[in-house]
Each structure stands twice: as C-alpha cells, then as structure tokens.
C-alpha cells in the first residue's frame, strides 16, 4: 500500500459517496487507475464496505448509554450463549469482549431513559450468566 492508496482510503473515510471521478481528482489520478486501485483495495479486504451515517434522533435512538457487563460464569457455553443473545438485540449497536474487566463493553441506543430501563430489566438482565451491569450516561460526545 502506497501513499496514493492511503489517500484514497482517507478520502473514502470522509465521504464514501464520492464519485470515482471526484475521488480521482482529489488523489491526483485519472478515473481508470483510481477505480482499479479502489477495486484492488476492496478485493484485498482493506475496504470492507460502505455505510451511511444516520441521525439517531431521526430514528428514535438518540439516547445512547455505555454499558459494562461482567459475567458470573465464564465457561464456553455460557459465554457463547451470552454473546449470541446480546448480539441479537437491536438496541446494542456495538458489542466488544474485553481483556480484563469489564468482561464486555456495549453501546446501547434507545429512544429515551424509560426505554433504556425496559431494555436492561426485561432483556439484558434476563440473559443467563450476568453478574453485574454498570451503565454510563454520556454527558457530551467529543469525538465519535
């Protein structure tokens, strides 16, 4: 990967909807070699997809909470079931297994505090194996 590939990646990170012509202009290539480079980056797995940034207010998911979860039991079956169950929850928009504590880091997005409370008490805490759930409300997002 050279400087031009890195420039292509940076431009697409900033705006994944750039036309090939605009992208080529921004990185100093003509359209055909630019498209070849983009396709090569996609085939190599460097570019794994494109997505839209969505305003959470517009879809009823403006209330975002960071949730740390510790498991009481950590055998393979419990861990696998927990991960499968939690990954299926629509409210969970990011889900990471951590080294050390907490065992898991979740980003949960709901409409408001009441819907978050319902999610925690009727879905998350009903998941087998949980020892502790700690929620952190964001005061201000500095850098998403």
RODO-2510 file (C-alpha; in nm, 4 decimals, decimal comma):
residues 144
     n   res          X          Y          Z
     1     x     0,0000     0,0000     0,0000
     2     x     0,1466     0,3317    -0,1043
     3     x     0,0725     0,6993    -0,0409
     4     x    -0,1957     0,7090    -0,3128
     5     x    -0,3796     0,4085    -0,1665
     6     x    -0,3732     0,5773     0,1738
     7     x    -0,5081     0,8998     0,0185
     8     x    -0,7904     0,7027    -0,1448
     9     x    -0,8775     0,5402     0,1862
    10     x    -0,8777     0,8741     0,3686
    11     x    -1,0999     1,0385     0,1081
    12     x    -1,3472     0,7479     0,1213
    13     x    -1,3459     0,7579     0,5019
    14     x    -1,4524     1,1207     0,4845
    15     x    -1,7116     1,0664     0,2124
    16     x    -1,7948     0,7142     0,1000
    17     x    -2,0317     0,8533    -0,1654
    18     x    -1,7617     1,0257    -0,3690
    19     x    -1,7902     0,9501    -0,7373
    20     x    -1,4858     0,7821    -0,8886
    21     x    -1,4195     1,0985    -1,0912
    22     x    -1,4210     1,3212    -0,7802
    23     x    -1,2091     1,0710    -0,5890
    24     x    -0,9572     1,0541    -0,8741
    25     x    -0,9343     1,4361    -0,8828
    26     x    -0,8747     1,4530    -0,5075
    27     x    -0,5933     1,1954    -0,5099
    28     x    -0,4293     1,3094    -0,8324
    29     x    -0,5186     1,0198    -1,0628
    30     x    -0,7268     0,9751    -1,3729
    31     x    -1,0521     0,7828    -1,3219
    32     x    -0,9482     0,4425    -1,4654
    33     x    -0,6405     0,3838    -1,2454
    34     x    -0,8283     0,5229    -0,9454
    35     x    -1,1108     0,2731    -0,9955
    36     x    -0,8591    -0,0118    -1,0338
    37     x    -0,6979     0,0865    -0,7035
    38     x    -1,0329     0,1067    -0,5243
    39     x    -1,1353    -0,2363    -0,6584
    40     x    -0,7967    -0,3813    -0,5534
    41     x    -0,8386    -0,2355    -0,2026
    42     x    -1,1885    -0,3867    -0,1850
    43     x    -1,0723    -0,7289    -0,3069
    44     x    -0,7804    -0,7271    -0,0628
    45     x    -1,0209    -0,6629     0,2241
    46     x    -0,8768    -0,3210     0,3063
    47     x    -1,2073    -0,1546     0,2194
    48     x    -1,4695    -0,3771     0,3781
    49     x    -1,7835    -0,1828     0,2917
    50     x    -1,9621     0,1492     0,2772
    51     x    -2,2259     0,2811     0,5139
    52     x    -2,4462     0,5794     0,5866
    53     x    -2,4186     0,7961     0,8972
    54     x    -2,7704     0,8173     1,0362
    55     x    -2,9036     1,0842     1,2718
    56     x    -3,0119     0,8857     1,5810
    57     x    -3,2777     1,1471     1,6601
    58     x    -3,4500     1,0752     1,3303
    59     x    -3,4811     0,7014     1,4000
    60     x    -3,5750     0,7138     1,7687
    61     x    -3,2332     0,6085     1,9016
    62     x    -3,0984     0,9357     2,0457
    63     x    -3,0468     0,8036     2,3994
    64     x    -2,7103     0,6246     2,3984
    65     x    -2,5590     0,4511     2,7003
    66     x    -2,2256     0,2773     2,7532
    67     x    -2,2847    -0,0475     2,9411
    68     x    -2,0221    -0,2669     3,1055
    69     x    -2,1187    -0,6271     3,1741
    70     x    -1,9375    -0,8825     3,3889
    71     x    -2,0303    -1,2500     3,3747
    72     x    -2,0724    -1,4660     3,6835
    73     x    -1,9868    -1,7835     3,4959
    74     x    -1,7322    -1,7877     3,2136
    75     x    -1,7453    -2,1386     3,0712
    76     x    -1,7566    -2,1673     2,6928
    77     x    -2,1264    -2,2493     2,6734
    78     x    -2,2301    -1,9522     2,8884
    79     x    -2,0023    -1,7130     2,7008
    80     x    -2,1262    -1,8362     2,3614
    81     x    -2,4916    -1,8089     2,4607
    82     x    -2,4422    -1,4640     2,6162
    83     x    -2,2625    -1,3350     2,3068
    84     x    -2,5242    -1,4784     2,0725
    85     x    -2,8171    -1,3410     2,2744
    86     x    -2,6745    -0,9917     2,3247
    87     x    -2,5543    -0,9600     1,9637
    88     x    -2,9149    -1,0194     1,8506
    89     x    -3,0554    -0,7227     2,0469
    90     x    -3,1366    -0,4334     1,8117
    91     x    -3,0637    -0,1825     2,0873
    92     x    -2,6994    -0,2970     2,1062
    93     x    -2,5122    -0,1003     1,8395
    94     x    -2,1610    -0,2003     1,9479
    95     x    -2,0542    -0,5101     2,1399
    96     x    -1,6994    -0,5935     2,2444
    97     x    -1,5444    -0,8679     2,4553
    98     x    -1,2663    -0,7167     2,6624
    99     x    -0,9429    -0,8363     2,8195
   100     x    -0,9678    -0,7927     3,1961
   101     x    -1,2657    -0,6141     3,3435
   102     x    -1,5291    -0,5448     3,2390
   103     x    -1,5877    -0,8657     3,0506
   104     x    -1,7968    -0,6844     2,7887
   105     x    -1,8441    -0,3310     2,6603
   106     x    -2,1761    -0,2412     2,4953
   107     x    -2,3095     0,0719     2,3309
   108     x    -2,6850     0,0719     2,3630
   109     x    -2,9138     0,3119     2,1775
   110     x    -3,2799     0,3600     2,2659
   111     x    -3,5386     0,6356     2,2350
   112     x    -3,5174     0,7592     2,5933
   113     x    -3,4378     0,6704     2,9552
   114     x    -3,7613     0,4758     3,0035
   115     x    -3,6975     0,2545     2,7006
   116     x    -3,3378     0,2004     2,8133
   117     x    -3,4609     0,0915     3,1564
   118     x    -3,7066    -0,1517     2,9919
   119     x    -3,4288    -0,2916     2,7731
   120     x    -3,1987    -0,3502     3,0711
   121     x    -3,4598    -0,5034     3,3010
   122     x    -3,6567    -0,7114     3,0508
   123     x    -3,3896    -0,8184     2,8041
   124     x    -3,0293    -0,7646     2,9070
   125     x    -3,0574    -0,8703     3,2719
   126     x    -3,2654    -1,1732     3,1700
   127     x    -2,9662    -1,3052     2,9755
   128     x    -2,8153    -1,6007     3,1659
   129     x    -2,4718    -1,5680     3,3218
   130     x    -2,4662    -1,1978     3,4090
   131     x    -2,3101    -1,0996     3,7403
   132     x    -2,3110    -0,7212     3,7043
   133     x    -2,4339    -0,4487     3,4720
   134     x    -2,2946    -0,0948     3,5027
   135     x    -2,4381     0,1847     3,2883
   136     x    -2,2622     0,5098     3,1976
   137     x    -2,4602     0,8034     3,0602
   138     x    -2,2722     1,0272     2,8220
   139     x    -2,2562     1,3940     2,9160
   140     x    -2,1090     1,5067     2,5841
   141     x    -1,9629     1,3360     2,2787
   142     x    -1,6283     1,4956     2,1997
   143     x    -1,5210     1,2739     1,9111
   144     x    -1,7431     0,9984     1,7739
***
